Amino acid sequence: MAELIIFRHRRGLRLIPDDVSLTESSLFNQMDKVTPRQLTDLYLLGLSVKHGLKFVTMDDHIPAQSISGGLASLMVIRTTEQVVT
């Protein structure tokens, strides 16, 4: 618990409310082909879109086009295993 308190007081940290729903069709507009494994990532991406933040991940299989503004808010960090030579 002490680590969480220290982390919350770090400079630049911004906590955002958990205030989106997967039923918001204006945000989650193409969910018909989404698999259960993708739901958490898409939810977090939608939360990022709503709050004007970037969702940074190493997962390059997130269907960001399923969310309005998802492509602009998604940043994929490439690892050496993902780089094709």
PDB file of N, CA, C and O in Angstrom:
ATOM      1  N   MET A   1       0.808  -1.190   0.000  1.00  0.00           N
ATOM      2  CA  MET A   1       0.000   0.000   0.000  1.00  0.00           C
ATOM      3  C   MET A   1       0.857   1.263   0.000  1.00  0.00           C
ATOM      4  O   MET A   1       0.495   2.262  -0.621  1.00  0.00           O
ATOM      5  N   ALA A   2       1.982   1.219   0.688  1.00  0.00           N
ATOM      6  CA  ALA A   2       2.870   2.382   0.725  1.00  0.00           C
ATOM      7  C   ALA A   2       3.373   2.726  -0.668  1.00  0.00           C
ATOM      8  O   ALA A   2       3.518   3.902  -1.004  1.00  0.00           O
ATOM      9  N   GLU A   3       3.642   1.701  -1.489  1.00  0.00           N
ATOM     10  CA  GLU A   3       4.118   1.938  -2.853  1.00  0.00           C
ATOM     11  C   GLU A   3       3.071   2.680  -3.679  1.00  0.00           C
ATOM     12  O   GLU A   3       3.403   3.559  -4.474  1.00  0.00           O
ATOM     13  N   LEU A   4       1.801   2.315  -3.482  1.00  0.00           N
ATOM     14  CA  LEU A   4       0.726   2.984  -4.206  1.00  0.00           C
ATOM     15  C   LEU A   4       0.624   4.451  -3.805  1.00  0.00           C
ATOM     16  O   LEU A   4       0.426   5.314  -4.660  1.00  0.00           O
ATOM     17  N   ILE A   5       0.754   4.734  -2.540  1.00  0.00           N
ATOM     18  CA  ILE A   5       0.704   6.117  -2.063  1.00  0.00           C
ATOM     19  C   ILE A   5       1.859   6.925  -2.651  1.00  0.00           C
ATOM     20  O   ILE A   5       1.665   8.060  -3.087  1.00  0.00           O
ATOM     21  N   ILE A   6       3.042   6.352  -2.665  1.00  0.00           N
ATOM     22  CA  ILE A   6       4.202   7.032  -3.248  1.00  0.00           C
ATOM     23  C   ILE A   6       3.985   7.252  -4.747  1.00  0.00           C
ATOM     24  O   ILE A   6       4.263   8.334  -5.264  1.00  0.00           O
ATOM     25  N   PHE A   7       3.489   6.227  -5.442  1.00  0.00           N
ATOM     26  CA  PHE A   7       3.253   6.326  -6.877  1.00  0.00           C
ATOM     27  C   PHE A   7       2.219   7.403  -7.197  1.00  0.00           C
ATOM     28  O   PHE A   7       2.384   8.149  -8.162  1.00  0.00           O
ATOM     29  N   ARG A   8       1.154   7.491  -6.399  1.00  0.00           N
ATOM     30  CA  ARG A   8       0.098   8.482  -6.645  1.00  0.00           C
ATOM     31  C   ARG A   8       0.589   9.908  -6.487  1.00  0.00           C
ATOM     32  O   ARG A   8      -0.019  10.822  -7.043  1.00  0.00           O
ATOM     33  N   HIS A   9       1.661  10.130  -5.755  1.00  0.00           N
ATOM     34  CA  HIS A   9       2.180  11.481  -5.538  1.00  0.00           C
ATOM     35  C   HIS A   9       3.315  11.846  -6.494  1.00  0.00           C
ATOM     36  O   HIS A   9       3.934  12.900  -6.350  1.00  0.00           O
ATOM     37  N   ARG A  10       3.584  10.985  -7.458  1.00  0.00           N
ATOM     38  CA  ARG A  10       4.623  11.289  -8.439  1.00  0.00           C
ATOM     39  C   ARG A  10       4.175  12.445  -9.311  1.00  0.00           C
ATOM     40  O   ARG A  10       2.993  12.589  -9.625  1.00  0.00           O
ATOM     41  N   ARG A  11       5.107  13.237  -9.684  1.00  0.00           N
ATOM     42  CA  ARG A  11       4.826  14.391 -10.538  1.00  0.00           C
ATOM     43  C   ARG A  11       4.386  13.917 -11.925  1.00  0.00           C
ATOM     44  O   ARG A  11       4.997  13.019 -12.504  1.00  0.00           O
ATOM     45  N   GLY A  12       3.352  14.510 -12.437  1.00  0.00           N
ATOM     46  CA  GLY A  12       2.871  14.189 -13.769  1.00  0.00           C
ATOM     47  C   GLY A  12       1.864  13.057 -13.810  1.00  0.00           C
ATOM     48  O   GLY A  12       1.281  12.798 -14.863  1.00  0.00           O
ATOM     49  N   LEU A  13       1.644  12.384 -12.709  1.00  0.00           N
ATOM     50  CA  LEU A  13       0.674  11.303 -12.678  1.00  0.00           C
ATOM     51  C   LEU A  13      -0.731  11.891 -12.682  1.00  0.00           C
ATOM     52  O   LEU A  13      -1.027  12.826 -11.938  1.00  0.00           O
ATOM     53  N   ARG A  14      -1.576  11.340 -13.514  1.00  0.00           N
ATOM     54  CA  ARG A  14      -2.959  11.802 -13.587  1.00  0.00           C
ATOM     55  C   ARG A  14      -3.872  10.583 -13.539  1.00  0.00           C
ATOM     56  O   ARG A  14      -3.838   9.743 -14.438  1.00  0.00           O
ATOM     57  N   LEU A  15      -4.673  10.487 -12.510  1.00  0.00           N
ATOM     58  CA  LEU A  15      -5.648   9.410 -12.421  1.00  0.00           C
ATOM     59  C   LEU A  15      -6.904   9.839 -13.156  1.00  0.00           C
ATOM     60  O   LEU A  15      -7.359  10.974 -13.022  1.00  0.00           O
ATOM     61  N   ILE A  16      -7.460   8.921 -13.934  1.00  0.00           N
ATOM     62  CA  ILE A  16      -8.671   9.241 -14.678  1.00  0.00           C
ATOM     63  C   ILE A  16      -9.820   8.361 -14.172  1.00  0.00           C
ATOM     64  O   ILE A  16      -9.596   7.234 -13.729  1.00  0.00           O
ATOM     65  N   PRO A  17     -11.030   8.875 -14.239  1.00  0.00           N
ATOM     66  CA  PRO A  17     -12.165   8.075 -13.777  1.00  0.00           C
ATOM     67  C   PRO A  17     -12.481   6.939 -14.744  1.00  0.00           C
ATOM     68  O   PRO A  17     -12.257   7.041 -15.950  1.00  0.00           O
ATOM     69  N   ASP A  18     -12.990   5.892 -14.199  1.00  0.00           N
ATOM     70  CA  ASP A  18     -13.437   4.732 -14.973  1.00  0.00           C
ATOM     71  C   ASP A  18     -14.873   5.023 -15.410  1.00  0.00           C
ATOM     72  O   ASP A  18     -15.826   4.516 -14.819  1.00  0.00           O
ATOM     73  N   ASP A  19     -15.014   5.845 -16.451  1.00  0.00           N
ATOM     74  CA  ASP A  19     -16.329   6.395 -16.772  1.00  0.00           C
ATOM     75  C   ASP A  19     -16.796   6.173 -18.203  1.00  0.00           C
ATOM     76  O   ASP A  19     -17.503   7.012 -18.760  1.00  0.00           O
ATOM     77  N   VAL A  20     -16.411   5.057 -18.801  1.00  0.00           N
ATOM     78  CA  VAL A  20     -16.949   4.705 -20.115  1.00  0.00           C
ATOM     79  C   VAL A  20     -17.642   3.356 -20.007  1.00  0.00           C
ATOM     80  O   VAL A  20     -17.406   2.591 -19.072  1.00  0.00           O
ATOM     81  N   SER A  21     -18.489   3.086 -20.969  1.00  0.00           N
ATOM     82  CA  SER A  21     -19.195   1.812 -21.021  1.00  0.00           C
ATOM     83  C   SER A  21     -19.054   1.240 -22.427  1.00  0.00           C
ATOM     84  O   SER A  21     -19.088   1.976 -23.413  1.00  0.00           O
ATOM     85  N   LEU A  22     -18.897  -0.069 -22.506  1.00  0.00           N
ATOM     86  CA  LEU A  22     -18.814  -0.719 -23.809  1.00  0.00           C
ATOM     87  C   LEU A  22     -20.111  -0.571 -24.600  1.00  0.00           C
ATOM     88  O   LEU A  22     -20.141  -0.868 -25.795  1.00  0.00           O
ATOM     89  N   THR A  23     -21.167  -0.124 -23.959  1.00  0.00           N
ATOM     90  CA  THR A  23     -22.445   0.086 -24.650  1.00  0.00           C
ATOM     91  C   THR A  23     -22.552   1.468 -25.286  1.00  0.00           C
ATOM     92  O   THR A  23     -23.550   1.763 -25.944  1.00  0.00           O
ATOM     93  N   GLU A  24     -21.542   2.323 -25.102  1.00  0.00           N
ATOM     94  CA  GLU A  24     -21.552   3.656 -25.723  1.00  0.00           C
ATOM     95  C   GLU A  24     -21.249   3.516 -27.210  1.00  0.00           C
ATOM     96  O   GLU A  24     -20.087   3.457 -27.613  1.00  0.00           O
ATOM     97  N   SER A  25     -22.296   3.462 -28.017  1.00  0.00           N
ATOM     98  CA  SER A  25     -22.125   3.211 -29.448  1.00  0.00           C
ATOM     99  C   SER A  25     -21.411   4.352 -30.168  1.00  0.00           C
ATOM    100  O   SER A  25     -20.841   4.136 -31.237  1.00  0.00           O
ATOM    101  N   SER A  26     -21.431   5.551 -29.609  1.00  0.00           N
ATOM    102  CA  SER A  26     -20.721   6.659 -30.252  1.00  0.00           C
ATOM    103  C   SER A  26     -19.203   6.492 -30.120  1.00  0.00           C
ATOM    104  O   SER A  26     -18.454   7.070 -30.909  1.00  0.00           O
ATOM    105  N   LEU A  27     -18.748   5.729 -29.157  1.00  0.00           N
ATOM    106  CA  LEU A  27     -17.319   5.493 -28.948  1.00  0.00           C
ATOM    107  C   LEU A  27     -16.922   4.103 -29.436  1.00  0.00           C
ATOM    108  O   LEU A  27     -15.965   3.957 -30.196  1.00  0.00           O
ATOM    109  N   PHE A  28     -17.646   3.104 -29.006  1.00  0.00           N
ATOM    110  CA  PHE A  28     -17.384   1.710 -29.398  1.00  0.00           C
ATOM    111  C   PHE A  28     -18.345   1.356 -30.528  1.00  0.00           C
ATOM    112  O   PHE A  28     -19.412   0.787 -30.296  1.00  0.00           O
ATOM    113  N   ASN A  29     -17.952   1.701 -31.756  1.00  0.00           N
ATOM    114  CA  ASN A  29     -18.915   1.636 -32.856  1.00  0.00           C
ATOM    115  C   ASN A  29     -18.784   0.444 -33.789  1.00  0.00           C
ATOM    116  O   ASN A  29     -19.667   0.239 -34.621  1.00  0.00           O
ATOM    117  N   GLN A  30     -17.730  -0.348 -33.693  1.00  0.00           N
ATOM    118  CA  GLN A  30     -17.560  -1.505 -34.582  1.00  0.00           C
ATOM    119  C   GLN A  30     -17.105  -2.706 -33.758  1.00  0.00           C
ATOM    120  O   GLN A  30     -16.008  -3.226 -33.960  1.00  0.00           O
ATOM    121  N   MET A  31     -17.936  -3.131 -32.850  1.00  0.00           N
ATOM    122  CA  MET A  31     -17.548  -4.171 -31.908  1.00  0.00           C
ATOM    123  C   MET A  31     -18.020  -5.566 -32.323  1.00  0.00           C
ATOM    124  O   MET A  31     -17.825  -6.522 -31.572  1.00  0.00           O
ATOM    125  N   ASP A  32     -18.633  -5.704 -33.495  1.00  0.00           N
ATOM    126  CA  ASP A  32     -19.218  -6.986 -33.874  1.00  0.00           C
ATOM    127  C   ASP A  32     -18.192  -8.103 -34.106  1.00  0.00           C
ATOM    128  O   ASP A  32     -18.534  -9.276 -33.961  1.00  0.00           O
ATOM    129  N   LYS A  33     -16.960  -7.773 -34.457  1.00  0.00           N
ATOM    130  CA  LYS A  33     -15.943  -8.801 -34.714  1.00  0.00           C
ATOM    131  C   LYS A  33     -14.878  -8.862 -33.621  1.00  0.00           C
ATOM    132  O   LYS A  33     -13.833  -9.486 -33.805  1.00  0.00           O
ATOM    133  N   VAL A  34     -15.135  -8.229 -32.508  1.00  0.00           N
ATOM    134  CA  VAL A  34     -14.183  -8.192 -31.401  1.00  0.00           C
ATOM    135  C   VAL A  34     -14.274  -9.491 -30.616  1.00  0.00           C
ATOM    136  O   VAL A  34     -15.365  -9.985 -30.331  1.00  0.00           O
ATOM    137  N   THR A  35     -13.114 -10.039 -30.272  1.00  0.00           N
ATOM    138  CA  THR A  35     -13.075 -11.271 -29.492  1.00  0.00           C
ATOM    139  C   THR A  35     -13.003 -10.940 -28.000  1.00  0.00           C
ATOM    140  O   THR A  35     -12.611  -9.833 -27.629  1.00  0.00           O
ATOM    141  N   PRO A  36     -13.379 -11.890 -27.146  1.00  0.00           N
ATOM    142  CA  PRO A  36     -13.287 -11.649 -25.701  1.00  0.00           C
ATOM    143  C   PRO A  36     -11.881 -11.266 -25.241  1.00  0.00           C
ATOM    144  O   PRO A  36     -11.741 -10.501 -24.286  1.00  0.00           O
ATOM    145  N   ARG A  37     -10.849 -11.772 -25.890  1.00  0.00           N
ATOM    146  CA  ARG A  37      -9.467 -11.452 -25.520  1.00  0.00           C
ATOM    147  C   ARG A  37      -9.118  -9.993 -25.789  1.00  0.00           C
ATOM    148  O   ARG A  37      -8.172  -9.469 -25.201  1.00  0.00           O
ATOM    149  N   GLN A  38      -9.862  -9.333 -26.661  1.00  0.00           N
ATOM    150  CA  GLN A  38      -9.575  -7.948 -27.037  1.00  0.00           C
ATOM    151  C   GLN A  38     -10.360  -6.925 -26.219  1.00  0.00           C
ATOM    152  O   GLN A  38     -10.066  -5.732 -26.286  1.00  0.00           O
ATOM    153  N   LEU A  39     -11.342  -7.368 -25.459  1.00  0.00           N
ATOM    154  CA  LEU A  39     -12.243  -6.433 -24.781  1.00  0.00           C
ATOM    155  C   LEU A  39     -11.537  -5.494 -23.801  1.00  0.00           C
ATOM    156  O   LEU A  39     -11.803  -4.293 -23.802  1.00  0.00           O
ATOM    157  N   THR A  40     -10.648  -6.023 -22.973  1.00  0.00           N
ATOM    158  CA  THR A  40      -9.978  -5.169 -21.984  1.00  0.00           C
ATOM    159  C   THR A  40      -9.141  -4.098 -22.665  1.00  0.00           C
ATOM    160  O   THR A  40      -9.195  -2.927 -22.287  1.00  0.00           O
ATOM    161  N   ASP A  41      -8.367  -4.496 -23.671  1.00  0.00           N
ATOM    162  CA  ASP A  41      -7.543  -3.522 -24.386  1.00  0.00           C
ATOM    163  C   ASP A  41      -8.404  -2.465 -25.066  1.00  0.00           C
ATOM    164  O   ASP A  41      -8.079  -1.279 -25.027  1.00  0.00           O
ATOM    165  N   LEU A  42      -9.497  -2.886 -25.686  1.00  0.00           N
ATOM    166  CA  LEU A  42     -10.376  -1.916 -26.347  1.00  0.00           C
ATOM    167  C   LEU A  42     -11.060  -1.004 -25.341  1.00  0.00           C
ATOM    168  O   LEU A  42     -11.261   0.181 -25.611  1.00  0.00           O
ATOM    169  N   TYR A  43     -11.416  -1.543 -24.194  1.00  0.00           N
ATOM    170  CA  TYR A  43     -12.010  -0.708 -23.149  1.00  0.00           C
ATOM    171  C   TYR A  43     -11.011   0.362 -22.705  1.00  0.00           C
ATOM    172  O   TYR A  43     -11.366   1.536 -22.600  1.00  0.00           O
ATOM    173  N   LEU A  44      -9.771  -0.038 -22.445  1.00  0.00           N
ATOM    174  CA  LEU A  44      -8.740   0.921 -22.021  1.00  0.00           C
ATOM    175  C   LEU A  44      -8.435   1.929 -23.120  1.00  0.00           C
ATOM    176  O   LEU A  44      -8.189   3.100 -22.829  1.00  0.00           O
ATOM    177  N   LEU A  45      -8.446   1.497 -24.371  1.00  0.00           N
ATOM    178  CA  LEU A  45      -8.250   2.418 -25.487  1.00  0.00           C
ATOM    179  C   LEU A  45      -9.410   3.416 -25.549  1.00  0.00           C
ATOM    180  O   LEU A  45      -9.187   4.608 -25.760  1.00  0.00           O
ATOM    181  N   GLY A  46     -10.636   2.944 -25.369  1.00  0.00           N
ATOM    182  CA  GLY A  46     -11.792   3.838 -25.351  1.00  0.00           C
ATOM    183  C   GLY A  46     -11.715   4.844 -24.218  1.00  0.00           C
ATOM    184  O   GLY A  46     -12.074   6.008 -24.393  1.00  0.00           O
ATOM    185  N   LEU A  47     -11.255   4.408 -23.068  1.00  0.00           N
ATOM    186  CA  LEU A  47     -11.064   5.306 -21.930  1.00  0.00           C
ATOM    187  C   LEU A  47     -10.023   6.369 -22.270  1.00  0.00           C
ATOM    188  O   LEU A  47     -10.183   7.537 -21.916  1.00  0.00           O
ATOM    189  N   SER A  48      -8.967   5.963 -22.952  1.00  0.00           N
ATOM    190  CA  SER A  48      -7.924   6.906 -23.375  1.00  0.00           C
ATOM    191  C   SER A  48      -8.481   7.924 -24.363  1.00  0.00           C
ATOM    192  O   SER A  48      -8.203   9.118 -24.253  1.00  0.00           O
ATOM    193  N   VAL A  49      -9.262   7.456 -25.320  1.00  0.00           N
ATOM    194  CA  VAL A  49      -9.863   8.360 -26.304  1.00  0.00           C
ATOM    195  C   VAL A  49     -10.740   9.388 -25.602  1.00  0.00           C
ATOM    196  O   VAL A  49     -10.646  10.584 -25.881  1.00  0.00           O
ATOM    197  N   LYS A  50     -11.586   8.929 -24.698  1.00  0.00           N
ATOM    198  CA  LYS A  50     -12.515   9.826 -24.015  1.00  0.00           C
ATOM    199  C   LYS A  50     -11.790  10.922 -23.241  1.00  0.00           C
ATOM    200  O   LYS A  50     -12.284  12.045 -23.141  1.00  0.00           O
ATOM    201  N   HIS A  51     -10.620  10.599 -22.694  1.00  0.00           N
ATOM    202  CA  HIS A  51      -9.890  11.563 -21.867  1.00  0.00           C
ATOM    203  C   HIS A  51      -8.737  12.231 -22.616  1.00  0.00           C
ATOM    204  O   HIS A  51      -7.933  12.936 -22.006  1.00  0.00           O
ATOM    205  N   GLY A  52      -8.649  12.017 -23.934  1.00  0.00           N
ATOM    206  CA  GLY A  52      -7.630  12.683 -24.738  1.00  0.00           C
ATOM    207  C   GLY A  52      -6.212  12.215 -24.451  1.00  0.00           C
ATOM    208  O   GLY A  52      -5.267  13.000 -24.526  1.00  0.00           O
ATOM    209  N   LEU A  53      -6.062  10.937 -24.123  1.00  0.00           N
ATOM    210  CA  LEU A  53      -4.754  10.377 -23.787  1.00  0.00           C
ATOM    211  C   LEU A  53      -4.303   9.389 -24.840  1.00  0.00           C
ATOM    212  O   LEU A  53      -5.095   8.971 -25.685  1.00  0.00           O
ATOM    213  N   LYS A  54      -3.044   9.015 -24.796  1.00  0.00           N
ATOM    214  CA  LYS A  54      -2.509   7.952 -25.643  1.00  0.00           C
ATOM    215  C   LYS A  54      -2.569   6.640 -24.877  1.00  0.00           C
ATOM    216  O   LYS A  54      -2.269   6.600 -23.683  1.00  0.00           O
ATOM    217  N   PHE A  55      -2.953   5.574 -25.554  1.00  0.00           N
ATOM    218  CA  PHE A  55      -2.909   4.231 -24.991  1.00  0.00           C
ATOM    219  C   PHE A  55      -1.654   3.583 -25.563  1.00  0.00           C
ATOM    220  O   PHE A  55      -1.578   3.311 -26.761  1.00  0.00           O
ATOM    221  N   VAL A  56      -0.679   3.338 -24.707  1.00  0.00           N
ATOM    222  CA  VAL A  56       0.615   2.806 -25.141  1.00  0.00           C
ATOM    223  C   VAL A  56       0.676   1.328 -24.778  1.00  0.00           C
ATOM    224  O   VAL A  56       0.402   0.946 -23.640  1.00  0.00           O
ATOM    225  N   THR A  57       1.035   0.511 -25.747  1.00  0.00           N
ATOM    226  CA  THR A  57       1.064  -0.931 -25.560  1.00  0.00           C
ATOM    227  C   THR A  57       2.122  -1.559 -26.459  1.00  0.00           C
ATOM    228  O   THR A  57       2.611  -0.928 -27.396  1.00  0.00           O
ATOM    229  N   MET A  58       2.466  -2.800 -26.165  1.00  0.00           N
ATOM    230  CA  MET A  58       3.346  -3.571 -27.052  1.00  0.00           C
ATOM    231  C   MET A  58       2.533  -4.566 -27.890  1.00  0.00           C
ATOM    232  O   MET A  58       3.100  -5.328 -28.673  1.00  0.00           O
ATOM    233  N   ASP A  59       1.224  -4.556 -27.726  1.00  0.00           N
ATOM    234  CA  ASP A  59       0.330  -5.461 -28.452  1.00  0.00           C
ATOM    235  C   ASP A  59      -0.066  -4.822 -29.781  1.00  0.00           C
ATOM    236  O   ASP A  59      -0.791  -3.828 -29.817  1.00  0.00           O
ATOM    237  N   ASP A  60       0.417  -5.404 -30.860  1.00  0.00           N
ATOM    238  CA  ASP A  60       0.098  -4.833 -32.173  1.00  0.00           C
ATOM    239  C   ASP A  60      -1.119  -5.503 -32.828  1.00  0.00           C
ATOM    240  O   ASP A  60      -1.308  -5.403 -34.041  1.00  0.00           O
ATOM    241  N   HIS A  61      -1.930  -6.175 -32.034  1.00  0.00           N
ATOM    242  CA  HIS A  61      -3.129  -6.832 -32.561  1.00  0.00           C
ATOM    243  C   HIS A  61      -4.421  -6.214 -32.030  1.00  0.00           C
ATOM    244  O   HIS A  61      -5.472  -6.853 -32.078  1.00  0.00           O
ATOM    245  N   ILE A  62      -4.360  -5.011 -31.539  1.00  0.00           N
ATOM    246  CA  ILE A  62      -5.562  -4.340 -31.026  1.00  0.00           C
ATOM    247  C   ILE A  62      -6.300  -3.707 -32.207  1.00  0.00           C
ATOM    248  O   ILE A  62      -5.726  -2.885 -32.923  1.00  0.00           O
ATOM    249  N   PRO A  63      -7.568  -4.080 -32.418  1.00  0.00           N
ATOM    250  CA  PRO A  63      -8.318  -3.515 -33.543  1.00  0.00           C
ATOM    251  C   PRO A  63      -8.818  -2.095 -33.227  1.00  0.00           C
ATOM    252  O   PRO A  63      -9.999  -1.888 -32.949  1.00  0.00           O
ATOM    253  N   ALA A  64      -7.910  -1.142 -33.274  1.00  0.00           N
ATOM    254  CA  ALA A  64      -8.206   0.243 -32.880  1.00  0.00           C
ATOM    255  C   ALA A  64      -9.293   0.878 -33.731  1.00  0.00           C
ATOM    256  O   ALA A  64      -9.948   1.821 -33.286  1.00  0.00           O
ATOM    257  N   GLN A  65      -9.498   0.384 -34.941  1.00  0.00           N
ATOM    258  CA  GLN A  65     -10.539   0.938 -35.804  1.00  0.00           C
ATOM    259  C   GLN A  65     -11.933   0.645 -35.265  1.00  0.00           C
ATOM    260  O   GLN A  65     -12.911   1.210 -35.754  1.00  0.00           O
ATOM    261  N   SER A  66     -12.040  -0.223 -34.271  1.00  0.00           N
ATOM    262  CA  SER A  66     -13.332  -0.535 -33.652  1.00  0.00           C
ATOM    263  C   SER A  66     -13.832   0.596 -32.763  1.00  0.00           C
ATOM    264  O   SER A  66     -14.977   0.573 -32.311  1.00  0.00           O
ATOM    265  N   ILE A  67     -12.978   1.585 -32.511  1.00  0.00           N
ATOM    266  CA  ILE A  67     -13.314   2.683 -31.620  1.00  0.00           C
ATOM    267  C   ILE A  67     -13.154   4.002 -32.355  1.00  0.00           C
ATOM    268  O   ILE A  67     -12.149   4.216 -33.032  1.00  0.00           O
ATOM    269  N   SER A  68     -14.124   4.880 -32.232  1.00  0.00           N
ATOM    270  CA  SER A  68     -14.010   6.211 -32.833  1.00  0.00           C
ATOM    271  C   SER A  68     -12.814   6.933 -32.221  1.00  0.00           C
ATOM    272  O   SER A  68     -12.773   7.153 -31.011  1.00  0.00           O
ATOM    273  N   GLY A  69     -11.843   7.300 -33.051  1.00  0.00           N
ATOM    274  CA  GLY A  69     -10.636   7.959 -32.568  1.00  0.00           C
ATOM    275  C   GLY A  69      -9.582   7.005 -32.050  1.00  0.00           C
ATOM    276  O   GLY A  69      -8.549   7.443 -31.544  1.00  0.00           O
ATOM    277  N   GLY A  70      -9.821   5.719 -32.166  1.00  0.00           N
ATOM    278  CA  GLY A  70      -8.899   4.718 -31.634  1.00  0.00           C
ATOM    279  C   GLY A  70      -7.539   4.689 -32.307  1.00  0.00           C
ATOM    280  O   GLY A  70      -6.517   4.538 -31.637  1.00  0.00           O
ATOM    281  N   LEU A  71      -7.516   4.831 -33.623  1.00  0.00           N
ATOM    282  CA  LEU A  71      -6.231   4.790 -34.335  1.00  0.00           C
ATOM    283  C   LEU A  71      -5.326   5.946 -33.917  1.00  0.00           C
ATOM    284  O   LEU A  71      -4.115   5.768 -33.791  1.00  0.00           O
ATOM    285  N   ALA A  72      -5.898   7.122 -33.703  1.00  0.00           N
ATOM    286  CA  ALA A  72      -5.100   8.287 -33.313  1.00  0.00           C
ATOM    287  C   ALA A  72      -4.613   8.195 -31.868  1.00  0.00           C
ATOM    288  O   ALA A  72      -3.590   8.787 -31.523  1.00  0.00           O
ATOM    289  N   SER A  73      -5.326   7.468 -31.032  1.00  0.00           N
ATOM    290  CA  SER A  73      -4.959   7.377 -29.618  1.00  0.00           C
ATOM    291  C   SER A  73      -4.080   6.188 -29.287  1.00  0.00           C
ATOM    292  O   SER A  73      -3.571   6.093 -28.170  1.00  0.00           O
ATOM    293  N   LEU A  74      -3.890   5.276 -30.235  1.00  0.00           N
ATOM    294  CA  LEU A  74      -3.099   4.073 -29.985  1.00  0.00           C
ATOM    295  C   LEU A  74      -1.644   4.286 -30.372  1.00  0.00           C
ATOM    296  O   LEU A  74      -1.356   4.773 -31.465  1.00  0.00           O
ATOM    297  N   MET A  75      -0.726   3.924 -29.482  1.00  0.00           N
ATOM    298  CA  MET A  75       0.699   3.952 -29.772  1.00  0.00           C
ATOM    299  C   MET A  75       1.271   2.571 -29.449  1.00  0.00           C
ATOM    300  O   MET A  75       1.261   2.141 -28.296  1.00  0.00           O
ATOM    301  N   VAL A  76       1.763   1.888 -30.468  1.00  0.00           N
ATOM    302  CA  VAL A  76       2.336   0.557 -30.286  1.00  0.00           C
ATOM    303  C   VAL A  76       3.846   0.678 -30.231  1.00  0.00           C
ATOM    304  O   VAL A  76       4.476   1.230 -31.134  1.00  0.00           O
ATOM    305  N   ILE A  77       4.417   0.152 -29.156  1.00  0.00           N
ATOM    306  CA  ILE A  77       5.870   0.114 -29.002  1.00  0.00           C
ATOM    307  C   ILE A  77       6.348  -1.200 -29.588  1.00  0.00           C
ATOM    308  O   ILE A  77       5.922  -2.270 -29.153  1.00  0.00           O
ATOM    309  N   ARG A  78       7.222  -1.123 -30.564  1.00  0.00           N
ATOM    310  CA  ARG A  78       7.732  -2.325 -31.209  1.00  0.00           C
ATOM    311  C   ARG A  78       8.883  -2.910 -30.391  1.00  0.00           C
ATOM    312  O   ARG A  78       9.779  -2.191 -29.946  1.00  0.00           O
ATOM    313  N   THR A  79       8.838  -4.219 -30.206  1.00  0.00           N
ATOM    314  CA  THR A  79       9.948  -4.907 -29.551  1.00  0.00           C
ATOM    315  C   THR A  79      10.796  -5.556 -30.636  1.00  0.00           C
ATOM    316  O   THR A  79      10.379  -5.636 -31.791  1.00  0.00           O
ATOM    317  N   THR A  80      11.973  -6.015 -30.270  1.00  0.00           N
ATOM    318  CA  THR A  80      12.855  -6.620 -31.274  1.00  0.00           C
ATOM    319  C   THR A  80      12.241  -7.849 -31.901  1.00  0.00           C
ATOM    320  O   THR A  80      12.547  -8.157 -33.053  1.00  0.00           O
ATOM    321  N   GLU A  81      11.369  -8.580 -31.177  1.00  0.00           N
ATOM    322  CA  GLU A  81      10.712  -9.748 -31.756  1.00  0.00           C
ATOM    323  C   GLU A  81       9.694  -9.364 -32.811  1.00  0.00           C
ATOM    324  O   GLU A  81       9.392 -10.167 -33.693  1.00  0.00           O
ATOM    325  N   GLN A  82       9.155  -8.148 -32.740  1.00  0.00           N
ATOM    326  CA  GLN A  82       8.129  -7.711 -33.697  1.00  0.00           C
ATOM    327  C   GLN A  82       8.725  -7.107 -34.961  1.00  0.00           C
ATOM    328  O   GLN A  82       8.024  -6.970 -35.964  1.00  0.00           O
ATOM    329  N   VAL A  83       9.981  -6.750 -34.933  1.00  0.00           N
ATOM    330  CA  VAL A  83      10.607  -6.108 -36.080  1.00  0.00           C
ATOM    331  C   VAL A  83      10.918  -7.168 -37.131  1.00  0.00           C
ATOM    332  O   VAL A  83      11.613  -8.144 -36.852  1.00  0.00           O
ATOM    333  N   VAL A  84      10.408  -6.973 -38.318  1.00  0.00           N
ATOM    334  CA  VAL A  84      10.652  -7.892 -39.413  1.00  0.00           C
ATOM    335  C   VAL A  84      11.826  -7.383 -40.227  1.00  0.00           C
ATOM    336  O   VAL A  84      11.853  -6.218 -40.623  1.00  0.00           O
ATOM    337  N   THR A  85      12.795  -8.250 -40.478  1.00  0.00           N
ATOM    338  CA  THR A  85      13.970  -7.829 -41.255  1.00  0.00           C
ATOM    339  C   THR A  85      13.924  -8.359 -42.664  1.00  0.00           C
ATOM    340  O   THR A  85      14.834  -8.099 -43.451  1.00  0.00           O
TER     341      THR A  85
END
